Amino acid sequence: MSVPAAAPAAPRSCDEPLCRAYDVALLDLDGVVYLGSGHAVIPGAPQALRKAAAEGMRLAYVTNNAYRTPAAIAGILDGLGVPADASEVVTSAQAAARLLAEKLPPGSPVLVVGGMGLRMAVRARGLRPVSTAAARPLAVVQGYSPDVSYPLLAEGSLAVAAGALFVGSNGDTTLPDPRGRTPGNGALLQVITTATGRQPLIAGKPEPPLHAESVARTGAKRPLIVGDRLGTDIEAAWRVGADSLLVLTGVTSPADAVLAPPRQRPAYLAEDVAGLLEPQPAVRAERGEYGCGGWTARWDEAGGRLELAGEGKRADGLRALCAAAWPRGDVTAETAEPALRALEERAT
C-alpha cells in the first residue's frame, strides 16, 4: 500500500477525463450517488456513471455502512438506475471481517454486535458468528444496526473485558436523517469502550483497511477515491497515498473545501460525479494571484482576507480559491467569507 503523499498546495489538473486517467472509481454512496438511505438519487448520477463505465472505468461502491449486505445495496442502486452488482459493493463489514481473518485462526468464534450484513461478512471469511460471551469469542466486532440492544452490548462488553479483540466496522459518530443527525456506530462503540476502557480497531474510512479491501476486490492499479466528506473519503485517500475527487453534492460545502486541513485536501474538485467525464483544468499562478476559468483569487494583504474576481463555473472559482488559501494555513471562515459570497453570487 502507498504511503501518504505531501498535502497538495492546490487542486491538481488532468488533461484527459478522469474516467480515462484512472482504472477504477471507488465511489462513496451517500452524498455521491444518492442521499440518505438511498431513497433519492442525486440528479445526473446514474447517467454519469454509465458513461464513465462506457469509457472503460470500472466502478466500485465503497461504504462505511455495515448494516446492509452488498446484495441489498446493489439492489437499491439498481432500483435507482445506477449500474451495480453485489460484487462491486465493498462495505466496512467486509473490511472488518478481513481484518479479523488476518488476526484469528479459521473457525474462530466472533461475537457480532450488529446486523445481518456484518454477520454474513464474518461468516464469509471463515469465522463463526456468536452472540454471547459464554461462547468465549476471540473477538468482538461491532457495526451499526438499528436493532442493536442493550443485552447484546452487554455481552460484547463482557467479552472485551475478558480479553477479546475489539473491532469496529467504522467510527462515524453520526448518521444523516431527515430530522437531523442521529447516533452512528462511532457513538455506539463508546458503550463498550466506556465499560471496558478498551479502544477498538477501526476498519472503515478513513482508516486503511476498507481501502485495502476495495483494492483487493477490484484489482485496481490506479484507483480514484470519490467522496463528499473531507474527514472520511478524502482523508482516507490521503492516508493510503491515493488520488481523490471531492464532489459537492453531499455534506462538504465550498467553505469547507477552502478551509480543509492538509490531510483532507482533495486532488480534484467537481460539482458532482459528472466530473469523472471531464478533464480537470489547471490553476494558473502568477504573482500571488491564482486563476481558473474566468476566476482570479488572491489574498488581500491590506484587508487581511481572500478576494475573488471574475465569473464562470463555480468549481473553477473554488479551485482558484483553494489554490490561494491552502498554502497559507491561516485562512479562517471570517477572512474567506467575502470571496465565498462572491463565488455563489457570480457563478454561472
GUVO-63527 format. One record per residue: residue in three letters; y, x, z negated of N, C-alpha, C in turn. Coordinates in steps of 0.1 Angstrom, whole numbers, padded with zeros to 4 digits, always signed. Example, Ala and Ser with C-alpha at 12.3 -4.5 7.8 and 13.67 -1.06 7.14 Angstrom:
<sites>
ALA-0057+0132-0078-0045+0123-0078-0033+0132-0078SER-0022+0128-0071-0011+0137-0071+0000+0129-0079
</sites>
This chain:
<sites>
MET-0012+0008+0000+0000+0000+0000+0012+0009+0000SER+0023+0004+0007+0035+0012+0008+0042+0012-0006VAL+0051+0021-0007+0059+0022-0019+0073+0016-0016PRO+0080+0012-0027+0093+0006-0025+0103+0015-0017ALA+0110+0009-0008+0120+0017+0000+0133+0017-0007ALA+0142+0025-0002+0156+0025-0008+0162+0012-0004ALA+0170+0007-0013+0177-0006-0011+0186-0005+0001PRO+0186-0015+0010+0194-0015+0022+0209-0015+0018ALA+0217-0008+0026+0231-0008+0024+0238-0020+0032ALA+0230-0025+0041+0235-0036+0050+0223-0043+0056PRO+0224-0055+0060+0213-0061+0067+0210-0053+0080ARG+0197-0052+0083+0193-0044+0095+0194-0052+0108SER+0194-0045+0119+0193-0051+0132+0179-0049+0138CYS+0177-0057+0148+0164-0057+0155+0167-0061+0169ASP+0164-0052+0179+0168-0055+0193+0160-0066+0200GLU+0148-0068+0194+0139-0078+0200+0136-0089+0190PRO+0132-0101+0195+0129-0112+0185+0119-0107+0174LEU+0121-0111+0162+0113-0107+0151+0098-0110+0153CYS+0096-0121+0160+0082-0125+0163+0075-0116+0172ARG+0082-0107+0179+0076-0097+0187+0075-0083+0180ALA+0085-0081+0171+0085-0068+0164+0075-0067+0152TYR+0070-0078+0147+0061-0079+0136+0049-0086+0140ASP+0037-0082+0135+0025-0089+0139+0021-0101+0131VAL+0025-0102+0119+0022-0113+0110+0034-0117+0102ALA+0037-0130+0102+0047-0136+0093+0040-0141+0080LEU+0044-0135+0069+0039-0140+0056+0049-0150+0050LEU+0047-0163+0052+0057-0173+0050+0055-0180+0037ASP+0066-0180+0029+0066-0188+0017+0067-0203+0022LEU+0064-0212+0013+0063-0226+0018+0075-0234+0013ASP+0076-0236+0000+0087-0245-0005+0101-0238-0003GLY+0109-0244+0005+0122-0239+0008+0123-0231+0022VAL+0111-0229+0028+0110-0222+0040+0104-0232+0051VAL+0093-0238+0048+0086-0247+0057+0089-0262+0053TYR+0088-0264+0040+0091-0278+0035+0098-0277+0022LEU+0102-0289+0017+0110-0289+0005+0101-0297-0006GLY+0102-0292-0018+0095-0299-0029+0080-0297-0028SER+0072-0307-0029+0058-0307-0029+0052-0309-0015GLY+0060-0308-0005+0055-0309+0009+0058-0323+0015HIS+0066-0331+0008+0069-0344+0014+0079-0344+0025ALA+0088-0334+0025+0098-0333+0035+0098-0320+0043VAL+0095-0320+0056+0095-0308+0063+0110-0304+0066ILE+0112-0291+0066+0126-0286+0070+0128-0288+0085PRO+0138-0294+0089+0140-0297+0103+0139-0285+0111GLY+0132-0286+0122+0130-0275+0132+0119-0265+0128ALA+0114-0265+0116+0104-0255+0112+0091-0256+0120PRO+0085-0268+0122+0073-0268+0130+0075-0263+0144GLN+0085-0266+0150+0088-0262+0164+0090-0247+0164ALA+0097-0241+0155+0100-0227+0155+0087-0219+0152LEU+0079-0224+0143+0066-0217+0140+0057-0218+0152ARG+0056-0229+0158+0047-0230+0170+0052-0220+0181LYS+0065-0219+0183+0070-0209+0193+0067-0195+0189ALA+0069-0192+0176+0066-0178+0172+0051-0175+0174ALA+0042-0185+0171+0028-0182+0173+0025-0181+0188ALA+0032-0188+0197+0030-0187+0211+0034-0173+0216GLU+0044-0167+0209+0049-0154+0213+0039-0143+0208GLY+0029-0147+0201+0019-0137+0196+0019-0133+0182MET+0029-0139+0174+0030-0136+0160+0020-0145+0153ARG+0011-0139+0144+0002-0146+0136+0010-0151+0123LEU+0006-0163+0118+0013-0169+0107+0003-0171+0095ALA+0008-0167+0084+0001-0169+0071+0010-0175+0061TYR+0005-0185+0053+0014-0192+0044+0010-0187+0030VAL+0020-0181+0023+0017-0174+0011+0025-0181+0000THR+0018-0186-0010+0024-0194-0020+0020-0190-0034ASN+0029-0192-0043+0026-0190-0058+0019-0202-0064ASN+0018-0212-0056+0011-0224-0060-0004-0221-0062ALA-0009-0223-0075-0023-0221-0078-0030-0234-0080TYR-0024-0245-0079-0030-0258-0082-0038-0263-0071ARG-0032-0263-0059-0038-0269-0047-0048-0258-0041THR-0058-0263-0034-0067-0254-0027-0061-0251-0013PRO-0065-0240-0007-0060-0237+0006-0062-0248+0016ALA-0073-0255+0015-0076-0266+0025-0066-0277+0022ALA-0063-0280+0010-0053-0291+0007-0040-0287+0012ILE-0036-0275+0010-0022-0271+0015-0022-0271+0031ALA-0033-0266+0037-0033-0267+0052-0032-0281+0057GLY-0039-0291+0049-0038-0305+0053-0024-0310+0052ILE-0016-0306+0042-0002-0310+0041+0006-0305+0052LEU+0004-0292+0056+0011-0286+0067+0008-0293+0080ASP-0005-0295+0082-0009-0302+0094-0003-0316+0096GLY-0002-0323+0084+0005-0336+0085+0020-0335+0088LEU+0026-0324+0085+0040-0322+0088+0042-0316+0102GLY+0031-0314+0109+0033-0308+0123+0034-0293+0123VAL+0030-0287+0112+0030-0272+0112+0016-0267+0114PRO+0015-0257+0124+0002-0252+0127-0004-0244+0115ALA-0015-0249+0110-0021-0242+0098-0036-0245+0097ASP-0044-0235+0093-0058-0236+0090-0059-0231+0075ALA-0070-0236+0068-0072-0232+0055-0073-0216+0054SER-0078-0210+0064-0080-0195+0064-0066-0188+0065GLU-0056-0196+0068-0042-0190+0070-0034-0192+0057VAL-0039-0198+0047-0032-0201+0035-0037-0191+0024VAL-0027-0184+0018-0030-0175+0007-0023-0179-0005THR-0031-0181-0016-0025-0187-0028-0025-0176-0040SER-0017-0178-0050-0017-0170-0061-0030-0171-0069ALA-0037-0182-0067-0050-0184-0074-0060-0174-0067GLN-0059-0172-0054-0068-0163-0047-0065-0148-0051ALA-0052-0146-0053-0048-0132-0057-0053-0129-0071ALA-0052-0139-0080-0056-0138-0094-0071-0135-0094ALA-0078-0143-0086-0093-0142-0086-0097-0128-0081ARG-0090-0123-0071-0093-0109-0066-0090-0099-0077LEU-0079-0100-0084-0076-0091-0095-0087-0091-0105LEU-0092-0103-0109-0103-0104-0118-0115-0098-0113ALA-0119-0100-0101-0131-0095-0095-0131-0079-0094GLU-0119-0074-0093-0118-0059-0093-0120-0053-0107LYS-0118-0061-0117-0119-0056-0131-0132-0060-0139LEU-0139-0070-0134-0150-0076-0141-0163-0075-0133PRO-0175-0074-0139-0187-0074-0132-0190-0088-0125PRO-0197-0088-0114-0201-0101-0108-0207-0110-0118GLY-0204-0123-0116-0210-0133-0125-0204-0134-0139SER-0193-0127-0142-0187-0127-0155-0181-0141-0158PRO-0182-0146-0170-0176-0158-0174-0160-0156-0175VAL-0153-0166-0169-0138-0165-0169-0134-0179-0173LEU-0126-0180-0184-0120-0192-0189-0108-0196-0180VAL-0109-0207-0173-0099-0211-0164-0090-0222-0170VAL-0077-0218-0172-0067-0227-0177-0059-0231-0165GLY-0063-0242-0158-0056-0246-0146-0064-0256-0139GLY-0061-0258-0126-0067-0269-0118-0078-0264-0109MET-0082-0273-0100-0093-0271-0091-0091-0259-0082GLY-0078-0257-0077-0076-0246-0068-0079-0233-0075LEU-0076-0231-0087-0079-0219-0095-0094-0217-0098ARG-0100-0228-0101-0115-0228-0104-0122-0224-0092MET-0119-0230-0080-0126-0227-0068-0124-0212-0064ALA-0111-0207-0066-0108-0193-0062-0116-0183-0071VAL-0118-0186-0083-0126-0178-0092-0140-0178-0088ARG-0146-0190-0085-0160-0191-0081-0162-0184-0068ALA-0152-0185-0059-0154-0178-0046-0155-0163-0047ARG-0150-0157-0058-0151-0143-0060-0163-0139-0068GLY-0172-0148-0069-0185-0145-0076-0184-0144-0091LEU-0174-0151-0097-0172-0152-0111-0176-0166-0116ARG-0178-0168-0129-0183-0180-0134-0172-0187-0142PRO-0166-0198-0137-0156-0205-0145-0162-0212-0157VAL-0155-0211-0168-0159-0218-0181-0147-0224-0187SER-0149-0232-0197-0138-0240-0203-0136-0238-0218THR-0145-0230-0224-0144-0229-0239-0145-0214-0243ALA-0139-0211-0254-0140-0197-0259-0154-0194-0264ALA-0162-0205-0267-0176-0203-0272-0184-0197-0261ALA-0180-0198-0248-0188-0192-0237-0186-0177-0236ARG-0178-0171-0245-0175-0157-0246-0170-0151-0233PRO-0159-0157-0227-0154-0153-0214-0148-0138-0216LEU-0150-0131-0205-0144-0117-0204-0130-0118-0200ALA-0125-0129-0195-0111-0130-0191-0107-0145-0192VAL-0094-0147-0193-0087-0160-0193-0077-0159-0181VAL-0078-0169-0172-0068-0169-0161-0061-0182-0162GLN-0048-0182-0161-0040-0194-0162-0031-0196-0150GLY-0032-0208-0145-0023-0212-0133-0018-0226-0136TYR-0007-0230-0130-0001-0243-0132-0010-0254-0128SER-0010-0264-0136-0017-0277-0133-0010-0288-0141PRO-0007-0299-0136-0001-0310-0144-0010-0315-0154ASP-0023-0312-0153-0033-0317-0162-0037-0307-0173VAL-0030-0295-0174-0033-0286-0185-0030-0292-0198SER-0040-0291-0207-0039-0298-0220-0038-0288-0232TYR-0034-0294-0243-0034-0285-0255-0048-0280-0258PRO-0059-0288-0258-0072-0282-0261-0076-0270-0253LEU-0072-0271-0240-0076-0260-0231-0067-0248-0233LEU-0055-0250-0236-0046-0238-0240-0051-0232-0253ALA-0056-0240-0262-0061-0235-0275-0074-0227-0272GLU-0082-0231-0263-0094-0223-0260-0090-0210-0254GLY-0080-0211-0245-0076-0198-0239-0070-0189-0249SER-0062-0194-0259-0057-0185-0269-0067-0179-0277LEU-0078-0186-0281-0089-0181-0289-0096-0170-0282ALA-0098-0172-0269-0105-0162-0261-0096-0149-0259VAL-0083-0150-0256-0075-0139-0255-0074-0131-0268ALA-0072-0139-0279-0072-0132-0292-0085-0125-0296ALA-0096-0129-0290-0109-0122-0292-0110-0110-0283GLY-0101-0108-0274-0101-0096-0266-0103-0098-0251ALA-0103-0111-0246-0105-0114-0232-0093-0109-0224LEU-0095-0104-0212-0084-0100-0203-0076-0113-0200PHE-0063-0112-0200-0054-0123-0198-0046-0121-0185VAL-0048-0131-0175-0042-0130-0162-0035-0143-0159GLY-0023-0142-0154-0016-0154-0149-0015-0154-0134SER-0017-0166-0128-0016-0166-0113-0002-0163-0109ASN+0008-0167-0116+0022-0164-0113+0031-0166-0125GLY+0043-0161-0124+0052-0161-0136+0064-0170-0134ASP+0064-0179-0124+0076-0187-0122+0078-0196-0134THR+0090-0195-0140+0093-0202-0152+0096-0217-0149THR+0100-0220-0137+0104-0234-0134+0098-0239-0121LEU+0097-0252-0119+0093-0258-0107+0104-0267-0102PRO+0106-0268-0089+0116-0278-0084+0111-0292-0085ASP+0120-0301-0089+0117-0315-0090+0129-0323-0086PRO+0128-0334-0079+0139-0342-0075+0149-0345-0087ARG+0144-0345-0099+0152-0347-0111+0158-0335-0117GLY+0154-0323-0112+0159-0310-0117+0147-0300-0119ARG+0149-0291-0128+0139-0281-0130+0129-0285-0141THR+0116-0283-0138+0106-0286-0148+0098-0273-0151PRO+0091-0273-0162+0084-0260-0166+0073-0256-0156GLY+0074-0243-0152+0064-0238-0143+0053-0230-0151ASN+0045-0223-0144+0034-0216-0150+0039-0205-0159GLY+0050-0199-0156+0056-0188-0164+0059-0193-0178ALA+0064-0206-0179+0068-0212-0191+0055-0215-0199LEU+0045-0220-0192+0032-0224-0199+0025-0212-0204LEU+0026-0200-0197+0020-0188-0201+0025-0184-0215GLN+0037-0188-0219+0042-0184-0231+0035-0190-0243VAL+0028-0201-0241+0020-0207-0252+0009-0197-0257ILE+0001-0192-0247-0009-0182-0251-0003-0169-0256THR+0008-0165-0249+0015-0152-0253+0020-0153-0267THR+0026-0164-0270+0032-0166-0283+0021-0166-0294ALA+0010-0173-0291+0000-0174-0301-0008-0161-0303THR-0009-0153-0293-0017-0141-0294-0009-0128-0294GLY+0003-0128-0290+0011-0115-0288+0007-0107-0276ARG-0001-0113-0267-0006-0106-0255+0001-0111-0243GLN+0006-0101-0235+0013-0104-0222+0002-0105-0211PRO+0003-0114-0202-0007-0115-0191-0003-0105-0179LEU-0014-0101-0172-0012-0095-0159-0008-0106-0149ILE+0002-0104-0141+0006-0115-0131+0002-0111-0117ALA-0004-0121-0110-0009-0118-0097+0001-0123-0086GLY+0009-0133-0088+0017-0139-0078+0030-0131-0076LYS+0038-0136-0066+0051-0130-0063+0060-0130-0075PRO+0068-0119-0078+0070-0107-0069+0060-0096-0072GLU+0049-0098-0079+0040-0087-0082+0032-0084-0070PRO+0027-0072-0068+0020-0068-0056+0006-0074-0053PRO-0001-0079-0063-0015-0085-0059-0015-0095-0048LEU-0005-0104-0048-0005-0115-0038-0003-0109-0024HIS+0006-0099-0024+0008-0093-0011-0004-0086-0006ALA-0011-0079-0015-0023-0072-0011-0034-0082-0006GLU-0035-0093-0013-0044-0104-0008-0040-0109+0005SER-0027-0111+0008-0023-0116+0021-0026-0106+0032VAL-0023-0093+0030-0026-0083+0040-0041-0082+0042ALA-0049-0082+0032-0063-0081+0033-0069-0093+0041ARG-0064-0105+0039-0069-0117+0046-0064-0117+0061THR-0052-0112+0063-0047-0113+0077-0049-0101+0085GLY-0052-0089+0079-0053-0077+0086-0040-0072+0092ALA-0029-0076+0085-0016-0073+0090-0013-0058+0090LYS-0008-0053+0102-0004-0039+0103+0011-0038+0100ARG+0019-0047+0105+0033-0047+0102+0038-0061+0098PRO+0036-0065+0086+0040-0078+0082+0054-0080+0079LEU+0059-0092+0081+0073-0096+0077+0072-0107+0067ILE+0077-0105+0055+0077-0115+0045+0090-0124+0047VAL+0087-0137+0047+0097-0147+0050+0099-0156+0038GLY+0110-0157+0032+0112-0165+0020+0126-0169+0017ASP+0128-0178+0008+0141-0183+0004+0145-0179-0010ARG+0137-0172-0017+0140-0168-0031+0141-0153-0032LEU+0153-0148-0037+0155-0134-0039+0146-0128-0049GLY+0144-0134-0060+0137-0129-0071+0121-0129-0070THR+0116-0136-0060+0102-0137-0058+0099-0131-0044ASP+0102-0138-0033+0099-0134-0020+0105-0121-0016ILE+0118-0119-0018+0125-0107-0013+0121-0095-0022GLU+0121-0097-0035+0118-0086-0044+0103-0082-0042ALA+0094-0092-0039+0080-0089-0036+0079-0079-0024ALA+0087-0082-0013+0087-0073-0002+0092-0059-0006TRP+0103-0058-0013+0108-0045-0018+0097-0037-0025ARG+0090-0044-0034+0080-0037-0043+0069-0031-0035VAL+0066-0037-0023+0055-0031-0016+0059-0024-0003GLY+0072-0022-0001+0078-0015+0010+0077-0022+0023ALA+0077-0035+0023+0076-0044+0035+0090-0049+0038ASP+0092-0052+0051+0105-0059+0055+0105-0073+0052SER+0116-0079+0050+0118-0093+0046+0128-0100+0054LEU+0127-0113+0056+0136-0122+0062+0140-0133+0052LEU+0153-0133+0048+0158-0144+0039+0163-0155+0048VAL+0158-0167+0045+0163-0179+0051+0171-0188+0041LEU+0180-0195+0046+0190-0202+0037+0187-0217+0036THR+0174-0221+0038+0170-0235+0037+0165-0239+0024GLY+0165-0229+0014+0159-0232+0001+0169-0230-0010VAL+0166-0222-0020+0174-0221-0032+0185-0210-0031THR+0184-0201-0022+0194-0190-0022+0206-0194-0013SER+0217-0192-0019+0230-0195-0012+0236-0182-0006PRO+0246-0184+0003+0253-0172+0008+0258-0163-0004ALA+0264-0170-0014+0269-0162-0025+0258-0154-0032ASP+0246-0160-0034+0235-0152-0040+0232-0140-0031ALA+0232-0142-0018+0228-0130-0009+0239-0119-0010VAL+0251-0123-0011+0262-0113-0012+0261-0105-0025LEU+0257-0112-0036+0257-0106-0049+0243-0101-0053ALA+0234-0100-0043+0220-0096-0046+0219-0082-0052PRO+0211-0080-0062+0209-0067-0067+0201-0059-0057PRO+0201-0046-0058+0194-0037-0048+0180-0041-0044ARG+0172-0044-0054+0158-0047-0051+0155-0061-0045GLN+0166-0069-0044+0165-0082-0039+0173-0084-0026ARG+0176-0073-0019+0183-0074-0007+0174-0075+0005PRO+0175-0085+0013+0166-0086+0025+0169-0077+0036ALA+0159-0074+0044+0162-0066+0056+0169-0074+0066TYR+0166-0087+0067+0172-0096+0077+0176-0109+0071LEU+0186-0116+0078+0191-0129+0073+0191-0139+0085ALA+0187-0151+0081+0188-0162+0092+0190-0175+0085GLU+0195-0185+0092+0197-0198+0086+0184-0204+0083ASP+0173-0203+0092+0161-0209+0089+0150-0201+0097VAL+0138-0206+0097+0127-0198+0103+0128-0197+0118ALA+0138-0204+0124+0140-0201+0139+0145-0187+0141GLY+0150-0181+0130+0154-0167+0131+0143-0158+0135LEU+0130-0162+0134+0119-0154+0139+0119-0153+0154LEU+0126-0162+0161+0126-0162+0175+0137-0154+0181GLU+0146-0148+0173+0158-0142+0178+0159-0127+0174PRO+0166-0119+0182+0169-0106+0177+0179-0107+0165GLN+0180-0096+0157+0189-0096+0146+0201-0087+0150PRO+0213-0092+0151+0224-0084+0156+0228-0073+0146ALA+0234-0063+0151+0238-0051+0143+0251-0054+0136VAL+0253-0049+0125+0266-0049+0118+0274-0037+0122ARG+0286-0039+0127+0295-0028+0131+0303-0023+0119ALA+0303-0010+0117+0310-0004+0106+0321+0006+0111GLU+0333+0004+0107+0344+0013+0111+0355+0012+0101ARG+0358+0024+0095+0370+0025+0086+0370+0014+0075GLY+0359+0012+0069+0359+0002+0058+0358-0012+0062GLU+0357-0015+0075+0355-0029+0080+0341-0030+0086TYR+0336-0042+0084+0322-0045+0088+0322-0058+0097GLY+0318-0056+0109+0318-0067+0118+0305-0072+0123CYS+0303-0085+0126+0291-0090+0131+0295-0103+0139GLY+0291-0104+0151+0295-0115+0159+0310-0116+0159GLY+0316-0128+0156+0330-0129+0156+0337-0127+0143TRP+0330-0121+0133+0335-0120+0120+0338-0105+0116THR+0347-0103+0107+0350-0090+0102+0352-0091+0087ALA+0345-0083+0079+0346-0083+0064+0351-0070+0059ARG+0359-0070+0049+0364-0058+0043+0367-0060+0028TRP+0367-0049+0020+0372-0050+0007+0387-0047+0006ASP+0394-0057+0001+0409-0055-0001+0411-0048-0014GLU+0415-0035-0013+0417-0027-0025+0429-0032-0033ALA+0439-0036-0026+0451-0041-0033+0449-0054-0041GLY+0441-0063-0034+0439-0076-0040+0426-0076-0049GLY+0418-0066-0047+0406-0065-0055+0396-0076-0052ARG+0394-0078-0039+0385-0089-0035+0379-0087-0021LEU+0369-0094-0018+0363-0094-0004+0372-0103+0004GLU+0374-0099+0017+0381-0107+0027+0372-0108+0039LEU+0373-0120+0046+0366-0123+0058+0375-0129+0068ALA+0375-0123+0080+0384-0128+0091+0375-0132+0102GLY+0380-0141+0111+0372-0145+0123+0365-0158+0121GLU+0356-0160+0130+0348-0173+0130+0335-0170+0139GLY+0326-0180+0138+0314-0178+0145+0302-0183+0137LYS+0290-0178+0140+0278-0183+0133+0279-0179+0119ARG+0275-0188+0110+0275-0185+0095+0267-0172+0092ALA+0255-0171+0098+0246-0160+0095+0253-0147+0099ASP+0260-0146+0110+0267-0134+0113+0278-0130+0103GLY+0285-0140+0099+0296-0138+0088+0289-0133+0075LEU+0278-0139+0072+0271-0135+0060+0266-0120+0061ARG+0261-0116+0073+0257-0102+0074+0269-0093+0072ALA+0280-0096+0078+0292-0088+0076+0296-0087+0061LEU+0296-0098+0054+0299-0098+0040+0290-0090+0032CYS+0277-0091+0035+0267-0083+0027+0269-0068+0029ALA+0272-0065+0042+0274-0051+0045+0287-0045+0038ALA+0297-0054+0036+0309-0050+0029+0306-0049+0014ALA+0298-0058+0009+0296-0059-0006+0285-0050-0012TRP+0274-0049-0005+0262-0042-0011+0265-0027-0015PRO+0272-0019-0007+0273-0005-0011+0282-0004-0023ARG+0290-0014-0027+0300-0012-0037+0293-0013-0051GLY+0286-0024-0053+0279-0026-0066+0288-0032-0076ASP+0300-0035-0073+0309-0041-0083+0315-0054-0079VAL+0310-0060-0069+0315-0073-0064+0310-0084-0073THR+0318-0093-0077+0315-0104-0086+0316-0117-0078ALA+0311-0128-0085+0313-0141-0079+0328-0145-0077GLU+0336-0140-0086+0350-0143-0085+0357-0136-0074THR+0354-0123-0072+0360-0115-0061+0354-0118-0048ALA+0342-0124-0047+0336-0128-0034+0340-0142-0030GLU+0345-0150-0039+0347-0164-0037+0356-0167-0025PRO+0368-0161-0023+0377-0164-0012+0370-0161+0001ALA+0362-0151+0002+0356-0147+0015+0344-0157+0018LEU+0337-0161+0008+0327-0171+0009+0332-0185+0013ARG+0344-0188+0008+0350-0201+0011+0354-0201+0026ALA+0360-0189+0030+0364-0188+0044+0351-0189+0053LEU+0340-0184+0049+0328-0184+0057+0324-0199+0059GLU+0324-0207+0049+0320-0221+0050+0330-0229+0058GLU+0343-0226+0057+0353-0233+0064+0353-0231+0079ARG+0350-0218+0083+0352-0215+0097+0339-0212+0104ALA+0328-0214+0098+0315-0212+0105+0313-0223+0116THR+0308-0220+0127+0306-0229+0138+0291-0232+0140
</sites>
